[in-house]
């Protein structure tokens, strides 16, 4: 969260600096000041548009992905029967972990009102999944075991000829234990010599023990209200960030003072953040991951018939920012600043552990010089207080021969945990013909390790048999300890490029790419963490900014566009592909949001059923024993609509989507205890299952068939591309994948789909009406994981009454029929409830929708339209067993020019 606050502070500085530059610029054609303005807004690693308007909307998508990490472990020599008497070697294990990936969307708006007031609103959504290190140990310890595939399915008694497929994470002491020499240096078991005597060799190679996680989504909303006077500006804001196991609430306030004809700006801001961690201590980690240091912070409850322990921690952060920005002539800008953050409370990452190796001091080695150790894994312990300082210096210089600007900065970070960090950043903003702009960036970062960072710990004390005993905990040689590689000494080098294109009428498009390399060897002065902790990552971003002020001004002179926009704003928010642009060269940009919720009782056909009906047949749960049922399912869908009219009878449209879903489950009343085989999956249902990322992408051509201004008819021919992921798996935190997630929580269909529609609209005086028939026809027999969603037919009709020239009310009826899911997963999937049955998808549904539609008819924001519609279920006739629907909320903003 501290990083997030520092980022917000940087943004505040940037806004103040740009305000200074804009006020200084009195000549529109002053290219030097334009370049400085653009450079001042460049933030490496993110896309940020140069501020040019007080009314704008930005839509951004980003993807981050780490490369596979090197995992070391013990592997058999190639000529040796597996785990038979012979020699073992250390080496890199095959990596079957999915690396961390993050998909994110960011929506932000800036609006002006009452002349001097500005309102900023932001919404961010990230979905994380993949594997990350949980602990570090000598490779010879076997924290990552070889995972062996056998034809008979028995992984416990591997024999010569089996396939070594990858690493399986392990936190508890393996059968062979861990070995150290008299100086507490790690040893590795080499094998048996010809006399059947054990051989050990010194081996200091370290490796991460990896942990896996199912997808999780973070959502953050924040706002800021600002007032700017002649010699000062003040602002107040706040927000909230929510994850499955973490919630953070924050407020911030501050202001700027302008001096020297606004060539000098002093910026001051403060923020307060209160955070709560509620980490579910996974069923798979509790048997061997010690939580003795947090016994007074653990709450235990029964979830789905199993004891679920939650580690609860509270934290507070106070941050202060002070900076000075000075315009040094028309070609140079300088900024200096300092940030201070005081943090207190729960600082630990509950998903990071440290191995402690206990060596009995009275032990008599069976092999001379080789001491066996008992291992315990403890959740890390960090200090409860942290003071952080960050000093910043930045220079922006216009380069006249290239009409460009260079932006260089240096920052020094220091805290009382022992970390000192240096950051050097540079970017070159180069305008190009045709309203293009290219910005290459480079960043170098280096930090020293925290004073309590340690890959692992060794102590000459005998461990008791109870992993959670206070005796063991009190023998740990350090009060604070963490093996989190982010607290180690390392360096990082990253570089990227941002490309910007400004279109007519206030439209800007940006695309960016960055590559990041994290290496201990890059640390200033050397002494960084070993190469086992090295990794790389890449990120890509795309953003669309719409300058509402510029577009509104251009629209004010177009009666045709105003008339057409008001007509299209009469459509209900939930109707898609139902209007056309009627003038060649027109554009439309839109954003749709849909919230869908299923909650409460289970239905079979049209009837409410009891848990006993579900348990009566294995056919209700994919041919397997039923254990749980869905209790609540929520879907959020974000759709971005771009439409262009090359002629007055043809429109081309593309609609990418971003989807996130969550499903909570409950145990079925009367369900038997989970079997050994199904137990991990059943216990995992205590977690709220989540998915998120890019959904399928719709591409459509609309053909006008008839139009006399009172009646309109058009045909839409669309293709849906399978850009949504259908291979999302559940992952048990520390051991293995639990198989593909429930069918309905995959992000797309996985097939190419044909999506035609036929739409009629009519209007007279204050009344308008319409109807639409639409179809989704699957064009493939199955997707890459073996199943196919059912075809969908939908019909709807609506009536609208316009109260004012800017406001109307709509009512409509909807009928939808969806076929059953066909086929089944062809990869590992273990059903535990009705949501895992192919028969429990599709059905017939009747709905009633009511909505309000508004359009701004004049002024700087003229032409912006907003529609809201609530769709209330009237009747459900479901296939199989499904949750009853609660309803759908649709919100549609669009702008045509």
C-alpha positions in Angstrom: 0.0 0.0 0.0 3.0 2.3 0.7 4.0 2.0 -3.0 0.4 3.0 -4.0 0.6 6.1 -1.8 3.9 7.1 -3.2 2.4 6.7 -6.7 -0.5 9.0 -5.8 1.9 11.5 -4.4 3.9 11.5 -7.7 0.7 12.1 -9.6 -0.2 15.1 -7.4 3.3 16.5 -8.1 2.8 16.0 -11.8 -0.6 17.8 -11.9 0.9 20.7 -10.0 3.9 20.9 -12.4 1.6 20.8 -15.5 -0.6 23.5 -14.0 2.4 25.7 -13.7 3.5 25.1 -17.3 0.0 25.6 -18.7 -0.4 28.9 -16.9 3.0 30.1 -18.2 2.1 29.2 -21.8 0.5 32.3 -23.4 1.3 31.3 -27.0 -0.5 28.3 -28.5 2.3 27.5 -30.8 5.0 27.4 -28.1 6.4 23.9 -28.9 9.0 24.1 -26.1 6.3 24.4 -23.4 4.1 21.8 -25.1 7.0 19.4 -25.0 7.7 20.2 -21.3 4.0 19.6 -20.5 4.1 16.2 -22.1 7.4 15.2 -20.5 6.2 16.3 -17.1 3.3 13.8 -17.3 5.5 10.8 -18.4 5.5 8.2 -15.6 7.7 5.2 -16.6 5.9 1.9 -16.3 2.4 3.4 -16.8 0.5 5.2 -19.4 -0.4 8.8 -18.5 -1.8 11.3 -20.9 -0.6 14.8 -21.1 -3.2 17.0 -19.3 -4.8 19.2 -21.9 -8.4 19.5 -20.8 -10.5 19.9 -17.7 -13.0 17.4 -18.9 -11.7 14.0 -20.1 -12.2 10.3 -19.7 -9.4 7.6 -20.0 -9.9 3.9 -20.5 -6.8 1.7 -20.0 -6.0 -2.0 -20.1 -2.8 -3.5 -18.9 -1.2 -7.0 -18.8 1.8 -8.0 -16.7 3.5 -11.4 -16.9 6.5 -12.9 -15.2 8.8 -15.4 -16.9 9.4 -18.9 -15.5 11.8 -18.9 -12.5 14.7 -21.4 -12.2 13.7 -24.0 -9.6 16.5 -26.2 -8.2 16.1 -29.5 -6.5 17.5 -33.0 -6.3 17.2 -35.2 -9.4 18.5 -38.7 -10.1 21.5 -39.2 -12.2 20.5 -40.1 -15.8 21.9 -43.6 -15.5 20.5 -44.3 -12.1 17.1 -46.0 -11.3 14.9 -43.4 -9.7 15.3 -43.3 -5.9 17.2 -46.6 -6.0 20.7 -47.0 -4.5 23.0 -44.9 -6.5 23.9 -41.3 -7.0 21.8 -38.1 -7.0 22.6 -34.8 -8.6 21.5 -31.3 -8.0 19.9 -29.5 -10.9 17.1 -27.4 -12.3 13.8 -29.1 -12.1 11.3 -28.9 -14.9 9.1 -25.9 -14.1 5.4 -26.8 -14.2 4.3 -23.6 -12.4 2.2 -21.0 -14.1 4.1 -17.7 -13.5 2.3 -14.7 -12.1 0.1 -12.9 -14.5 -2.0 -9.8 -13.9 -4.8 -8.4 -16.1 -6.0 -4.9 -15.2 -8.4 -2.2 -16.3 -8.3 1.4 -15.2 -11.1 4.0 -15.8 -10.5 7.6 -14.8 -12.4 10.8 -15.4 -11.8 14.4 -14.8 -14.7 16.9 -14.8 -14.8 20.6 -14.2 -17.8 22.5 -12.7 -18.5 25.9 -11.1 -15.6 27.4 -13.0 -12.8 26.5 -10.5 -13.8 23.1 -9.2 -12.4 19.9 -10.6 -13.6 16.4 -9.8 -11.4 13.3 -10.4 -12.7 9.7 -10.2 -10.8 6.5 -10.7 -11.7 2.8 -10.8 -9.0 0.1 -11.0 -9.5 -3.7 -11.2 -6.7 -6.3 -11.2 -6.9 -10.0 -11.4 -3.8 -12.0 -10.2 -3.0 -15.6 -10.6 0.1 -17.8 -10.7 3.0 -19.0 -8.6 5.2 -17.0 -6.3 7.9 -17.9 -3.8 6.8 -18.7 -0.2 10.2 -19.6 1.3 13.9 -20.1 0.6 16.1 -23.0 1.6 19.3 -24.9 0.4 18.5 -26.8 -2.7 19.7 -30.0 -1.0 16.9 -29.7 1.5 14.4 -30.6 -1.2 11.9 -27.8 -0.8 10.9 -28.5 -4.4 10.6 -32.3 -4.9 10.6 -34.0 -8.3 7.1 -34.9 -9.4 6.9 -38.2 -11.1 4.3 -39.4 -13.6 3.6 -43.1 -13.7 1.4 -45.0 -16.1 -0.3 -46.7 -13.1 -1.0 -43.4 -11.5 1.0 -44.2 -8.3 3.2 -41.2 -7.5 4.5 -42.7 -4.2 6.5 -45.6 -5.5 8.3 -44.3 -8.6 10.4 -46.8 -10.5 13.1 -46.5 -13.2 11.7 -45.2 -16.4 9.1 -42.9 -14.9 8.8 -39.3 -16.3 10.1 -36.5 -14.1 7.6 -33.7 -14.8 8.4 -30.8 -12.5 8.6 -29.5 -9.0 6.2 -30.1 -6.1 6.5 -27.5 -3.3 7.2 -28.8 0.2 7.4 -27.0 3.5 7.6 -29.8 6.0 10.8 -31.8 6.8 11.3 -34.4 4.0 12.0 -38.0 4.9 15.8 -37.5 4.6 15.8 -34.4 6.8 18.3 -31.6 6.2 22.1 -31.9 6.8 24.7 -29.4 7.9 28.4 -29.5 8.7 30.0 -28.5 12.0 30.1 -24.9 10.8 26.3 -24.9 10.0 27.0 -24.9 6.3 24.4 -26.8 4.2 25.2 -30.3 2.8 23.6 -32.3 0.1 23.1 -36.0 0.0 25.0 -37.3 -3.0 24.1 -41.0 -2.8 25.7 -44.2 -1.8 29.2 -45.3 -2.6 30.2 -48.8 -3.6 30.4 -49.8 0.1 26.8 -48.6 0.5 27.9 -45.7 2.7 26.2 -42.4 2.5 28.0 -39.5 0.8 27.4 -35.8 1.4 28.9 -32.8 -0.4 28.9 -29.1 0.5 26.3 -27.2 -1.5 25.4 -23.6 -0.9 22.9 -23.4 -3.7 19.7 -21.8 -2.6 16.3 -22.1 -4.2 12.8 -20.8 -3.7 9.9 -23.0 -2.6 7.0 -22.0 -4.8 3.4 -21.6 -3.9 0.4 -21.5 -6.2 -2.8 -19.6 -6.0 -6.2 -19.5 -7.7 -7.1 -16.2 -9.5 -8.0 -13.3 -7.1 -9.3 -9.9 -8.0 -8.6 -6.5 -6.4 -10.9 -3.6 -6.9 -10.1 0.0 -6.1 -12.2 3.2 -6.4 -11.0 6.7 -5.4 -11.9 10.3 -6.0 -10.5 13.8 -5.5 -12.3 17.2 -5.4 -10.0 20.2 -6.2 -10.5 23.9 -6.0 -8.1 26.3 -7.7 -7.8 29.9 -6.8 -5.6 32.6 -8.3 -2.7 31.9 -5.9 -3.5 28.6 -4.4 -5.3 25.2 -4.9 -6.7 22.8 -2.4 -7.9 19.2 -2.8 -9.6 16.5 -0.8 -10.0 12.8 -1.7 -10.3 9.3 -0.6 -11.0 5.7 -1.7 -11.1 2.0 -0.9 -9.2 -1.0 -2.2 -10.8 -4.4 -1.7 -9.4 -7.9 -2.1 -10.6 -11.3 -1.0 -8.3 -11.2 2.1 -7.3 -7.5 2.3 -9.1 -4.2 2.5 -7.6 -0.7 2.6 -9.4 2.6 3.2 -7.7 5.9 2.7 -8.2 9.7 2.7 -5.9 12.4 1.4 -5.8 16.1 1.5 -3.4 18.8 0.3 -2.9 21.9 -1.7 -0.6 24.0 -3.8 0.7 27.6 -3.5 1.7 29.6 -6.6 4.4 32.2 -6.5 6.4 34.3 -8.9 3.6 34.6 -11.4 3.0 30.9 -11.0 6.5 30.0 -12.1 7.0 28.5 -8.7 4.7 25.9 -7.1 4.9 24.5 -3.6 2.9 21.3 -3.2 1.9 19.8 0.1 -0.3 16.7 0.7 -1.0 14.1 3.4 -2.8 10.9 3.5 -4.1 8.4 6.0 -4.6 4.7 5.3 -6.2 2.0 7.4 -5.8 -1.6 6.2 -7.1 -4.9 7.4 -5.6 -8.3 6.5 -7.8 -11.4 6.8 -5.7 -14.2 5.4 -7.2 -17.7 5.3 -4.5 -20.0 6.5 -5.0 -22.7 3.9 -5.9 -26.2 4.9 -2.9 -27.5 3.1 -0.4 -25.2 4.9 -1.8 -25.6 8.5 -0.4 -29.1 9.1 3.2 -27.9 8.8 3.3 -24.1 8.6 3.7 -22.7 12.1 1.6 -19.7 13.2 2.7 -19.7 16.8 3.8 -16.1 16.5 0.2 -15.0 15.8 -1.9 -17.1 18.0 -3.7 -14.1 19.5 -4.5 -12.9 16.0 -6.1 -16.0 14.6 -9.9 -16.6 14.4 -11.1 -20.1 13.8 -14.6 -21.0 12.4 -16.2 -23.9 10.7 -16.5 -23.5 6.9 -18.0 -26.2 4.8 -17.6 -28.6 7.6 -13.9 -27.9 8.1 -12.0 -25.7 10.6 -10.9 -22.6 8.8 -8.4 -20.3 10.5 -8.1 -16.7 9.6 -5.1 -14.5 10.5 -6.3 -11.0 11.2 -4.1 -7.9 11.2 -4.6 -4.2 11.3 -2.3 -1.5 9.9 -2.1 2.3 9.7 -0.1 4.5 7.4 0.4 8.3 7.6 2.1 9.9 4.6 3.3 13.4 4.0 4.5 14.9 0.7 6.3 18.2 0.1 7.7 19.4 -3.2 8.8 22.5 -5.0 8.5 22.9 -8.8 10.3 25.7 -10.6 10.0 26.8 -14.2 13.6 27.9 -15.2 12.9 29.8 -18.3 10.7 28.5 -21.2 12.9 25.4 -21.8 13.6 24.0 -18.3 11.7 22.8 -15.4 13.0 21.5 -12.1 11.3 19.7 -9.2 12.6 18.6 -5.8 10.5 16.8 -3.2 10.5 14.7 -0.1 8.0 12.1 1.2 7.7 10.6 4.6 5.6 7.7 5.7 5.0 6.3 9.2 3.5 2.8 9.3 2.4 0.8 12.3 0.6 -2.5 12.9 0.6 -5.7 10.9 3.4 -5.4 8.4 3.9 -9.1 7.6 2.9 -10.9 4.4 1.0 -13.9 5.7 1.9 -15.9 2.6 5.7 -15.7 3.2 7.5 -18.1 5.4 11.0 -18.7 6.8 12.6 -22.2 7.3 14.3 -22.7 10.7 16.6 -25.7 10.9 17.0 -27.1 14.5 20.2 -29.1 15.2 20.3 -31.0 18.4 23.6 -29.9 20.1 24.0 -33.3 21.7 23.6 -35.2 18.5 26.2 -37.9 17.6 26.5 -37.9 13.8 25.9 -41.3 12.2 28.1 -40.0 9.3 31.2 -38.2 10.6 30.8 -34.4 10.2 27.2 -34.6 9.1 24.5 -33.2 11.4 20.8 -33.8 10.8 18.4 -31.0 11.3 14.7 -30.9 12.0 12.8 -28.2 10.1 9.9 -25.9 10.9 8.4 -23.3 8.6 7.2 -20.1 10.3 5.2 -17.2 8.9 7.6 -14.2 8.7 7.9 -11.7 11.5 8.5 -8.0 10.7 8.8 -5.0 13.0 5.5 -3.4 13.9 6.8 0.1 13.0 8.4 1.5 9.9 9.6 5.0 9.1 10.2 5.7 5.4 11.8 8.7 3.6 12.0 9.3 -0.1 13.9 12.2 -1.6 13.2 13.2 -5.2 14.9 15.3 -7.8 13.7 15.8 -11.4 14.7 17.9 -14.4 12.7 18.4 -17.6 14.6 20.0 -20.5 13.4 21.0 -23.9 15.8 19.9 -26.7 15.3 22.6 -29.4 17.1 20.8 -32.4 14.7 17.9 -32.1 11.7 19.8 -30.7 11.7 17.1 -28.0 12.0 17.0 -24.2 14.1 14.9 -21.9 12.9 13.9 -18.4 15.5 12.7 -15.9 15.0 12.0 -12.2 16.8 10.5 -9.2 15.3 9.4 -5.9 16.8 8.1 -2.7 14.8 6.0 -0.3 15.7 5.2 3.3 13.9 3.4 6.1 14.6 2.2 9.6 14.5 -1.5 8.4 17.9 -1.0 6.9 16.9 -0.5 3.3 18.6 2.2 1.2 17.5 2.4 -2.4 18.5 4.5 -5.4 16.3 5.0 -8.5 17.4 6.6 -11.7 14.9 7.3 -14.5 15.0 8.8 -17.9 12.7 9.4 -20.8 12.8 11.1 -24.1 9.6 12.6 -25.5 9.8 12.9 -29.2 7.0 14.5 -31.3 6.7 13.1 -34.8 4.7 14.2 -37.9 1.1 13.3 -38.0 0.4 14.0 -34.3 2.5 11.0 -33.2 4.7 11.0 -30.1 7.2 8.3 -29.1 8.6 8.1 -25.6 11.4 5.6 -24.9 12.0 5.1 -21.1 14.7 3.5 -19.0 14.9 2.9 -15.2 17.5 1.5 -12.9 16.8 0.6 -9.3 19.1 -0.7 -6.5 18.5 -1.5 -2.9 20.3 -2.9 0.1 18.7 -5.7 2.1 16.5 -5.2 5.2 18.4 -5.9 8.4 16.2 -8.9 9.3 16.2 -10.4 5.8 17.5 -14.0 5.8 16.9 -16.8 3.3 16.7 -19.3 6.2 17.9 -19.7 9.8 19.9 -22.4 11.6 20.1 -22.9 15.4 21.8 -25.4 17.7 18.7 -26.3 19.6 16.6 -29.4 19.7 13.1 -29.0 18.3 10.1 -30.5 20.0 7.7 -32.7 18.1 5.0 -30.0 18.1 5.7 -27.6 15.3 3.6 -24.9 17.1 5.4 -25.2 20.5 6.5 -22.0 22.2 9.8 -23.8 23.0 10.6 -24.0 19.3 9.6 -20.5 18.6 11.6 -19.0 21.5 14.7 -20.7 20.1 14.6 -18.8 16.8 17.8 -16.8 16.7 16.2 -13.6 15.4 13.2 -11.6 16.7 12.3 -10.5 13.2 12.9 -12.6 10.0 11.7 -12.7 6.4 12.9 -14.5 3.3 10.8 -12.3 1.0 13.2 -11.6 -1.9 11.7 -8.1 -2.2 13.5 -7.3 1.0 16.8 -8.7 -0.2 19.6 -6.7 -1.8 19.1 -6.6 -5.6 19.1 -4.3 -8.6 16.5 -4.0 -11.4 16.8 -2.6 -14.9 13.8 -1.9 -17.0 13.1 -0.2 -20.3 10.2 0.4 -22.6 8.5 2.6 -25.1 5.2 4.5 -25.1 3.6 5.5 -28.4 0.9 8.2 -28.5 -1.3 9.2 -31.4 -3.6 12.3 -31.2 -6.6 12.1 -33.4 -9.0 14.8 -34.4 -11.8 16.0 -32.1 -10.1 15.2 -28.8 -9.2 11.5 -29.2 -5.8 10.2 -28.0 -4.5 6.6 -28.2 -1.5 5.3 -26.3 0.3 2.0 -26.3 3.2 1.0 -24.2 5.5 -1.9 -23.6 8.1 -2.5 -20.8 10.6 -5.2 -20.0 11.9 -5.7 -16.4 14.9 -7.6 -15.1 15.4 -8.3 -11.4 18.9 -9.5 -10.5 21.0 -9.6 -7.4 24.1 -9.0 -9.5 22.7 -5.6 -10.6 22.9 -4.2 -7.0 25.2 -1.2 -6.6 28.4 -2.3 -4.9 27.6 -6.0 -5.4 26.5 -8.3 -2.6 23.0 -8.8 -3.9 20.9 -11.9 -3.5 22.0 -15.0 -5.5 21.0 -15.8 -9.0 18.3 -18.2 -7.8 16.1 -15.2 -7.0 16.5 -13.6 -10.5 13.5 -13.2 -12.7 12.2 -11.1 -15.5 8.8 -9.8 -16.5 7.1 -7.8 -19.2 4.0 -5.5 -19.3 1.9 -4.0 -22.0 -0.7 -1.3 -21.8 -3.2 0.4 -24.1 -5.2 3.5 -23.2 -7.8 5.6 -24.9 -8.4 9.2 -23.8 -11.4 11.2 -24.8 -11.3 14.9 -24.4 -14.9 15.7 -23.7 -14.4 19.5 -23.9 -12.9 19.4 -27.4 -15.5 16.9 -28.7 -18.3 18.9 -27.1 -17.1 22.0 -28.8 -17.0 20.3 -32.2 -20.4 18.8 -31.7 -22.0 22.1 -30.9 -21.7 23.1 -34.5 -23.2 19.9 -35.9 -27.0 19.9 -35.8 -27.0 16.5 -37.6 -24.8 14.9 -34.9 -26.9 16.4 -32.1 -30.1 15.1 -33.6 -28.7 11.6 -34.2 -27.1 11.4 -30.8 -30.3 12.4 -29.0 -32.2 9.7 -31.0 -29.6 7.0 -30.1 -29.6 8.1 -26.4 -33.3 6.9 -26.3 -32.2 3.2 -26.4 -32.2 1.2 -23.2 -28.8 0.6 -21.6 -28.9 -3.2 -22.0 -29.6 -3.3 -25.7 -26.5 -3.7 -27.9 -26.0 -3.2 -31.6 -29.4 -1.5 -31.9 -28.4 1.9 -33.4 -26.4 3.1 -36.4 -24.3 6.1 -37.3 -26.0 7.7 -40.3 -23.3 10.0 -41.7 -20.1 8.8 -43.4 -17.1 9.6 -41.3 -18.9 9.6 -37.9 -17.4 7.8 -34.9 -18.8 6.6 -31.6 -17.0 5.6 -28.5 -18.8 3.9 -25.6 -18.4 2.1 -22.3 -20.9 -0.5 -21.0 -21.0 -2.0 -17.6 -23.1 -4.9 -16.6 -23.6 -6.3 -13.1 -25.3 -9.7 -12.8 -26.1 -11.5 -9.6 -27.4 -15.0 -8.8 -28.2 -15.6 -5.1 -30.4 -17.7 -2.8 -32.4 -20.8 -3.7 -31.6 -23.6 -6.1 -33.9 -24.2 -9.0 -34.6 -27.3 -11.0 -36.6 -26.3 -14.0 -39.0 -23.8 -12.6 -39.2 -25.3 -9.1 -37.3 -24.5 -5.9 -35.6 -27.6 -4.6 -34.0 -28.8 -1.3 -30.4 -30.0 -0.8 -31.8 -33.5 -0.6 -32.9 -33.4 -4.3 -29.4 -32.4 -5.3 -27.9 -35.3 -3.3 -30.4 -37.8 -4.7 -28.4 -38.4 -7.9 -24.8 -38.1 -9.0 -26.1 -36.9 -12.4 -26.7 -33.5 -10.7 -22.9 -33.1 -10.1 -21.2 -34.3 -13.3 -21.6 -38.0 -12.5 -19.8 -37.6 -9.1 -20.9 -37.3 -5.5 -22.3 -33.9 -4.6 -20.7 -32.0 -1.7 -21.4 -28.3 -2.1 -23.7 -26.0 -4.0 -23.2 -22.5 -5.3 -24.5 -19.9 -2.8 -23.8 -16.7 -4.7 -22.4 -15.8 -8.1 -21.6 -12.3 -9.2 -20.3 -11.2 -12.7 -19.0 -7.8 -13.6 -18.6 -7.1 -17.4 -16.8 -4.1 -18.8 -17.4 -3.5 -22.6 -15.6 -0.9 -24.7 -17.4 0.0 -27.9 -15.8 1.6 -30.9 -18.0 2.2 -34.0 -17.1 3.9 -37.3 -19.3 4.7 -40.3 -17.4 4.4 -43.6 -20.7 5.1 -45.5 -24.2 6.1 -44.5 -25.4 2.5 -44.9 -22.6 0.6 -43.3 -21.2 0.7 -39.7 -18.2 -1.2 -38.4 -18.0 -2.0 -34.7 -15.6 -3.7 -32.4 -16.3 -4.5 -28.7 -13.5 -5.9 -26.5 -14.6 -7.0 -23.0 -13.1 -7.4 -19.6 -14.9 -9.8 -17.2 -14.5 -10.8 -13.6 -16.6 -13.3 -11.7 -16.8 -14.7 -8.2 -18.6 -17.7 -6.7 -19.3 -18.5 -3.1 -20.3 -22.0 -2.1 -22.0 -23.7 0.8 -22.0 -27.3 2.0 -25.1 -29.3 1.0 -27.1 -30.2 4.0 -26.7 -34.0 4.5 -23.7 -34.4 2.2 -21.3 -37.2 3.3 -17.8 -36.4 4.4 -15.4 -35.7 1.5 -13.3 -38.7 0.4 -9.6 -38.6 0.5 -9.6 -38.1 -3.2 -12.0 -35.2 -3.2 -11.0 -33.6 0.1 -8.7 -30.9 -1.3 -11.4 -29.7 -3.8 -14.2 -29.7 -1.2 -12.1 -27.9 1.4 -11.0 -25.4 -1.2 -14.7 -24.5 -1.7 -14.4 -22.5 1.6 -12.5 -20.0 -0.6 -14.6 -17.7 -2.8 -13.6 -18.8 -6.3 -12.7 -15.9 -8.6 -11.7 -15.3 -12.2 -11.0 -12.2 -14.2 -9.4 -11.0 -17.4 -10.1 -10.3 -21.1 -13.4 -11.9 -22.4 -14.4 -12.6 -25.9 -14.2 -9.8 -28.5 -17.2 -9.0 -30.7 -16.7 -7.7 -34.3 -19.8 -6.6 -36.2 -20.9 -5.0 -39.4 -24.3 -3.2 -39.4 -26.2 -2.8 -42.7 -29.0 -0.3 -43.0 -32.0 -1.9 -44.7 -34.6 0.9 -44.4 -34.7 4.4 -42.9 -37.2 7.3 -43.3 -36.4 9.1 -40.0 -39.6 7.7 -38.4 -38.9 4.0 -39.0 -35.5 2.3 -39.2 -34.4 -1.3 -39.9 -30.9 -2.7 -39.9 -29.1 -6.0 -40.0 -26.1 -6.8 -37.9 -23.6 -9.6 -38.8 -21.1 -10.3 -36.1 -18.3 -12.6 -35.2 -17.2 -13.3 -31.6 -13.5 -14.1 -31.4 -12.5 -16.5 -28.5 -10.1 -14.1 -26.8 -11.4 -15.1 -23.3 -9.4 -17.8 -21.4 -11.1 -21.2 -21.0 -8.2 -23.0 -19.2 -8.4 -21.4 -15.8 -7.6 -23.8 -13.0 -8.1 -23.9 -9.3 -4.8 -24.3 -7.3 -4.3 -25.7 -3.9 -2.1 -23.2 -2.2 1.0 -25.4 -1.6 0.7 -28.7 -3.4 -1.0 -29.0 -6.7 -3.6 -27.9 -9.2 -7.2 -28.9 -8.4 -8.3 -29.0 -11.9 -10.2 -26.7 -14.3 -12.6 -24.3 -12.6 -16.4 -24.6 -13.0 -17.6 -24.2 -16.6 -19.5 -21.0 -16.0 -16.5 -19.2 -14.5 -14.3 -19.5 -17.6 -13.9 -16.1 -19.3 -15.2 -16.9 -22.7 -16.8 -19.5 -24.9 -13.5 -20.8 -26.4 -15.2 -21.1 -29.8 -15.7 -18.8 -32.8 -19.3 -17.7 -32.7 -21.7 -16.2 -35.3 -23.7 -13.3 -33.7 -26.3 -11.8 -36.1 -29.2 -9.5 -35.1 -32.1 -7.7 -36.7 -33.2 -4.4 -35.2 -36.3 -2.1 -35.8 -36.8 1.3 -34.2 -39.5 3.9 -34.6 -40.4 7.3 -33.1 -43.1 9.9 -33.2 -43.2 13.0 -31.1 -42.1 12.1 -27.5 -42.5 8.4 -28.0 -40.1 5.9 -29.5 -40.1 2.1 -29.6 -38.1 -0.8 -31.0 -37.5 -4.5 -31.1 -34.5 -6.8 -31.7 -33.9 -10.4 -32.5 -30.4 -11.8 -31.9 -28.6 -15.1 -32.1 -25.3 -16.6 -30.9 -24.5 -19.6 -33.0 -21.4 -21.7 -32.0 -19.3 -22.4 -35.1 -17.1 -25.1 -33.6 -18.0 -28.5 -32.2 -15.9 -28.0 -29.0 -13.3 -25.6 -27.6 -9.7 -26.5 -26.8 -10.7 -28.1 -23.4 -13.5 -30.2 -24.9 -16.9 -28.6 -24.4 -19.1 -26.1 -26.2 -21.6 -23.7 -24.8 -25.2 -23.8 -26.0 -26.6 -21.5 -28.7 -28.4 -18.4 -27.5 -31.6 -16.9 -29.0 -32.9 -13.6 -27.6 -35.8 -11.3 -28.4 -36.7 -8.0 -26.9 -39.1 -5.1 -27.4 -39.2 -1.7 -25.7 -41.1 1.6 -25.5 -39.6 4.9 -24.4 -41.2 8.2 -23.4 -39.1 11.4 -23.5 -40.0 13.8 -20.6 -37.4 16.5 -21.6 -35.0 16.9 -24.5 -32.4 15.4 -22.2 -34.2 12.8 -20.2 -36.4 9.7 -21.1 -37.8 6.6 -19.4 -37.8 3.1 -20.9 -39.5 -0.2 -20.3 -38.9 -3.4 -22.2 -39.5 -7.1 -22.1 -36.9 -9.8 -22.8 -37.0 -13.5 -23.7 -33.9 -15.6 -23.8 -33.4 -19.2 -24.7 -30.0 -20.9 -24.3 -29.1 -24.5 -25.1 -27.4 -26.9 -22.8 -23.6 -27.2 -22.6 -22.3 -30.0 -24.7 -19.2 -32.2 -24.2 -17.1 -32.1 -21.1 -13.6 -31.1 -20.0 -10.9 -33.1 -21.6 -8.4 -32.1 -19.0 -8.3 -32.7 -15.2 -11.5 -31.6 -13.5 -13.1 -33.0 -10.4 -16.8 -32.2 -9.9 -18.0 -31.3 -6.4 -21.3 -29.6 -7.1 -24.1 -28.8 -9.6 -21.9 -26.0 -11.2 -19.6 -28.8 -12.4 -22.4 -30.6 -14.3 -22.7 -30.0 -18.0 -26.5 -30.3 -17.7 -26.8 -27.3 -15.4 -26.3 -24.6 -18.0 -28.8 -22.8 -20.2 -32.6 -22.7 -20.1 -35.4 -20.2 -20.8 -35.6 -16.9 -19.1 -38.2 -14.0 -19.1 -37.3 -10.5 -17.9 -38.6 -7.0 -17.5 -36.3 -4.0 -17.8 -36.9 -0.4 -16.7 -34.4 2.4 -17.2 -33.6 6.1 -17.5 -31.7 7.7 -20.4 -30.0 11.1 -20.4 -28.0 13.2 -22.8 -26.3 16.5 -22.4 -27.7 18.7 -25.1 -25.3 21.7 -25.0 -22.2 23.2 -23.4 -18.7 21.8 -23.3 -20.0 18.3 -22.5 -22.7 18.3 -25.2 -23.3 14.9 -26.8 -22.4 12.7 -23.8 -25.1 10.2 -23.2 -25.7 8.0 -20.1 -28.3 5.2 -19.8 -29.1 3.1 -16.7 -31.4 0.0 -16.8 -32.4 -2.6 -14.2 -33.5 -6.0 -15.5 -35.7 -7.9 -13.1 -36.2 -11.7 -13.7 -39.8 -12.6 -14.1 -39.5 -16.4 -14.7 -36.7 -18.9 -14.8 -36.9 -22.4 -16.4 -33.4 -23.7 -16.0 -31.6 -26.7 -17.4 -30.4 -29.0 -14.6 -29.9 -27.3 -11.2 -28.9 -23.6 -11.1 -29.1 -20.7 -8.7 -32.1 -18.4 -9.0 -31.3 -15.0 -10.7 -31.5 -11.8 -8.7 -31.2 -9.3 -11.6 -28.9 -7.3 -13.9 -27.8 -3.7 -13.7 -26.7 -2.2 -17.1 -25.0 1.2 -17.4 -24.0 2.6 -20.8 -22.0 5.8 -21.5 -21.4 6.7 -25.2 -20.3 9.6 -27.2 -20.8 10.2 -31.0 -19.1 12.7 -33.2 
